[in-house]
Amino acid sequence: MPPTAPDQPDFFTVEEAAHVLRIGRTAAYELARVWRKTGGREGLPVVAFGRLLRVPRAALDKAPKLLPAPSGASRFESWSGHRWSLDVTG
């Protein structure tokens, strides 16, 4: 079952996305920063609307594919020492 329902908005704030993903606000913003820094290769997908960042619902629907990245692929390390990326290609 996808983490979002069809009646949800097409875009979420980073804080709302963090709630859906059950991660902290700071971790969500760090993953969004990684997404922007790596050109979308890893992290939490975001779209910028001026100074506002929004997370597409489609990215949250694919959130169960949150998998460890290959060793050394990301500078973001979670508190448990794992590297994470969000695979939105499949």
Residue pairs with C-beta under 8 A, 6 or more apart in sequence:
2 60
2 61
3 20
3 21
3 60
3 61
3 63
3 64
4 20
4 57
4 60
4 61
8 57
9 57
10 56
10 57
11 47
11 54
11 55
11 56
11 57
12 20
12 54
12 55
12 57
12 60
13 53
13 54
13 55
14 25
14 28
14 29
14 32
14 44
14 46
14 53
14 54
14 55
15 25
15 28
16 55
17 28
17 44
17 55
17 59
17 60
18 24
18 25
18 27
18 28
20 60
20 63
21 28
21 44
21 60
21 63
21 66
23 31
27 78
28 44
30 76
31 43
31 44
31 76
31 84
31 86
32 43
32 44
32 46
32 53
32 55
33 43
34 42
34 43
34 44
34 74
34 75
34 76
35 42
35 43
35 44
35 45
35 46
35 86
36 43
36 46
36 48
37 43
38 74
41 85
42 69
42 73
42 74
42 76
42 84
42 85
42 86
43 74
43 76
43 85
43 86
44 55
44 59
44 86
45 55
45 56
45 59
45 86
45 88
46 53
46 54
46 55
47 53
47 54
47 55
47 56
48 54
58 88
59 86
59 88
62 86
62 87
62 88
62 90
63 86
65 86
65 87
65 88
65 90
66 84
66 85
66 86
66 87
67 84
67 85
67 87
68 82
68 83
68 84
68 85
69 83
69 84
69 85
71 83
72 83
73 83
73 85
74 83
74 84
74 85
76 83
76 84
77 83
78 84
